[in-house]
Amino acid sequence: MAAQPTYRLFDVALKQRTVLSPSLTRMVFAAPDVANMKTEGPDQRIKVFFPLPGQEAPDMPQGADWYARYRALPDGERAPMRTYTLRALRPELGEVDVDFVLHGETGPASRWAMHARIGDRIGLLAPDAQVAESSQGCEWKPPAGVRRVLLVADDTALPAVAGILEALAQWPHPPQVQAFLEVQHEADVLPLAAPLGAQLFWLVREGAAHGQRLQEAVRARIGPAATRSADQTLAEIDIDQDILWEQASAEATGLYAWVAGEAGAVMAIRRHLVKDCGIDKRSITFMGYWRHGKVLD
């Protein structure tokens, strides 16, 4: 018997929008069916489907084979899809929050978010609370006893890092935390809940290339490990063809790192941490959330 899908489609409508900063807006979506949605971690991945011009809601195929039929549709008939972080879920209220980075009329997600009005509908592919199995849609899995956490993120990964910091603040004995966070403008720096003593380094792009400030800061502040790990062979990844996605080992000890953002920048940070610093690659999760000039769904 085939396993029951852990994700399913939810038809939701925009209930509220809150401007968090010039580049970041929080969208609150609502529907009674959201009571059947679940989240399994602060970086829970979901897919968002946007309506085509002239549609009130994305026209999605139905049935068990919906995804295959969706992928088979011509580009002009297929609802645009992008990957987002589920920022917060209130199933008892039928509400789910998704934070959008606004970067102009450069893609279907930012375009929709800039013009969306209360009541506008989208589709969310999110974990089904009625399925017991894990959705496998989270990468934040720190091992027990971790003593140091390193977070590196651009603004597309900021919602996930904000959730991770909130989760760490609830630990009885939080680890030492360093977070490098790149945003577009000075006004995009947000107050975040974080563990006592956490070091948050805000890096403002202001015209620099995506990921440039992150790379500079990580190189300046993260140096060689006290003990270099053996067997540090790094596989070459064609980030223009394949998604960079490497999960840290659950057995990692000492340092646990979570790095997400533009794939080229993540690759450069990956080389520095592993090859230059000698940090055990098994203790670092690397994720290319997006690639400049490419669409990676």
C-alpha positions, 0 to 999 in steps of 0.5 A: 500500500502506498504511503499517505502523502504527508503534505496536502493543498490548502485553499486560503485567503488573505486575512491581514497584512502587516508591514514588518520593514520596507522589504518584509511583509507578514501575510496572515492567511485564513481558512477553516481547513487550516485547523488540519495543518501542522508544523514540525519545526521553526524552518518548516517548508511549504509551497505557495501557489499563486493565481495566474492573471485573471484568476481569483485563485490558482487553478490546481488539479485535484486527485492523488496524481495532482502534482504530476498533472500540475507539472505537465501543464504548459507554462502559461497554464500552470500556477506559479509555485515558490517555496516559503517558510511557515512562520507561525500556525494557529490551527485553533483560529484557522490562521497561518503566517507567511513572511514575504520579501518584497523585491519589486515586480521581479517574480510572481511571489513578490508581485502578488504580495505587493498588490494583494488585498484582503480576501485574495486567495492562494494555495498552500502545500503544507503538512497534513495534521491528520497524517502521523508521519513526519513531513520531512520538511524541516532541517533545523534538527540540533543534537542534544547537548549542542554547545554552540549554534551558528546561523547564517542567513540572507533575508529570504531565510530570515523568517526561519532564523527568527523562528529558530531564535525564538525556539532557542530562547525557550531552552532551559540552558541555551547554547552560545549563539552567533547569527549573521543576518543580511538584509537589504536596508538598515530599516530592515533590521528587526527586533528578534526574540533570542537567547540571552547573550546571543550575538546577532550581526546585522549586515546591510546590503545597500547595493552590494551583491546578494550574500557579499556582506555575509561572506565578508562577515563570516570570513572575518569572524569565523576562523580555524577550528581548534581541532580540524576534522579529517575527511573533509572532501567536498563534493562539487555541486552545479548550483545552476542545475542542482539545489544545494541541500546538505543536512547536518548529522544528528550526531554532531557535537559542539558546534551546530550550524545552519546556513541558508540563502542565495546558493552562490553565497552559501557555496562560498561560505561552505568552502570557508567553514569546511576547507579553510576553518576545518569545521566538521562538515557533518555539523553544518546544514547548507541550503541554497534557498534560491539562485540568482537568475534561476528559478529553483522550485 
